[in-house]
């Protein structure tokens, strides 16, 4: 499974794209390691808000990748963005249920 999810050339391109997106979103260096991208093990050195964003983006990316694992092509950019937006929407609802302020949500997203 490791090859299919990480070392396969198509999988590597996919995760490289996700890595690039995360670095552009956060304006920070993010390690390109399978334990982060595949298992969601995020170092303690990142801020709470950054960890929250990374968990959501990486979870969305893994869900879309798993959904398409039998296809010859990796998921499209549109599929990944759609799933990330779904996660953002659920996050917003969670903030509303917990009666947290909108500014907290917008600081993360």
C-alpha positions as CSV (number, residue, x, y, z in Angstrom):
1,X,0.0,0.0,0.0
2,X,2.9,2.4,0.7
3,X,3.8,2.4,-3.0
4,X,0.3,3.0,-4.1
5,X,-0.2,5.9,-1.7
6,X,3.2,7.5,-1.6
7,X,6.1,6.2,-3.8
8,X,4.2,5.6,-7.1
9,X,5.1,8.4,-9.5
10,X,1.5,9.5,-10.0
11,X,0.9,9.5,-6.2
12,X,4.1,11.5,-5.7
13,X,2.9,14.1,-8.2
14,X,-0.5,14.3,-6.4
15,X,1.1,14.8,-2.9
16,X,3.6,17.2,-4.3
17,X,0.8,19.4,-5.6
18,X,-1.0,19.2,-2.2
19,X,2.3,20.1,-0.5
20,X,2.8,23.1,-2.7
21,X,-0.8,24.3,-2.0
22,X,-0.3,24.0,1.7
23,X,3.0,26.0,1.6
24,X,1.3,28.7,-0.5
25,X,-1.7,28.8,1.8
26,X,0.3,29.0,5.0
27,X,3.4,30.9,3.7
28,X,5.5,28.4,5.7
29,X,7.8,25.5,5.0
30,X,6.0,22.2,5.5
31,X,7.9,19.0,5.6
32,X,7.1,16.6,2.8
33,X,6.9,13.4,4.8
34,X,4.5,10.5,4.5
35,X,3.7,10.5,8.3
36,X,2.3,14.0,7.8
37,X,0.5,13.6,4.5
38,X,-0.8,10.0,4.9
39,X,-1.2,9.7,8.7
40,X,-1.9,13.2,9.7
41,X,0.9,13.3,12.3
42,X,1.6,17.0,12.6
43,X,4.6,18.3,14.5
44,X,3.9,20.3,17.7
45,X,5.9,23.2,16.3
46,X,3.0,24.5,14.2
47,X,0.4,26.8,15.7
48,X,-3.0,25.6,16.6
49,X,-4.6,27.4,13.7
50,X,-2.1,26.0,11.2
51,X,-2.6,22.4,12.5
52,X,-6.3,22.8,12.2
53,X,-6.0,23.9,8.6
54,X,-3.5,21.2,7.7
55,X,-5.6,18.5,9.3
56,X,-8.6,19.6,7.2
57,X,-6.8,20.0,3.9
58,X,-4.8,16.8,4.3
59,X,-7.9,14.8,5.3
60,X,-9.8,16.1,2.3
61,X,-6.9,15.2,0.0
62,X,-6.7,11.7,1.5
63,X,-10.5,11.2,1.1
64,X,-10.4,12.2,-2.6
65,X,-7.3,10.1,-3.2
66,X,-8.8,7.0,-1.6
67,X,-12.0,7.5,-3.5
68,X,-10.1,7.5,-6.8
69,X,-7.4,4.9,-6.0
70,X,-8.5,2.4,-8.7
71,X,-8.5,5.0,-11.4
72,X,-5.4,5.4,-13.6
73,X,-5.3,9.1,-13.0
74,X,-5.1,10.9,-9.7
75,X,-7.9,13.2,-8.6
76,X,-8.4,16.5,-10.4
77,X,-7.6,19.8,-8.8
78,X,-11.4,20.6,-8.9
79,X,-12.2,17.4,-7.0
80,X,-9.7,18.2,-4.3
81,X,-10.8,21.8,-4.0
82,X,-14.4,20.8,-3.8
83,X,-13.7,18.4,-0.9
84,X,-11.6,21.1,0.9
85,X,-14.5,23.5,0.6
86,X,-16.8,20.8,2.0
87,X,-14.5,20.6,5.0
88,X,-14.4,24.3,5.4
89,X,-18.2,24.4,5.4
90,X,-18.4,21.7,8.0
91,X,-15.8,23.6,10.0
92,X,-17.9,26.7,9.8
93,X,-21.0,24.8,11.1
94,X,-18.9,23.3,13.9
95,X,-17.8,26.8,14.9
96,X,-21.4,28.0,14.9
97,X,-22.6,25.1,17.0
98,X,-19.8,25.8,19.5
99,X,-20.7,29.4,19.5
100,X,-17.2,30.5,18.5
101,X,-16.7,33.8,16.8
102,X,-16.5,34.1,13.0
103,X,-13.0,35.7,13.3
104,X,-11.6,32.4,14.7
105,X,-13.0,30.6,11.6
106,X,-11.6,33.2,9.2
107,X,-8.2,33.2,10.9
108,X,-7.9,29.5,10.0
109,X,-9.6,29.5,6.6
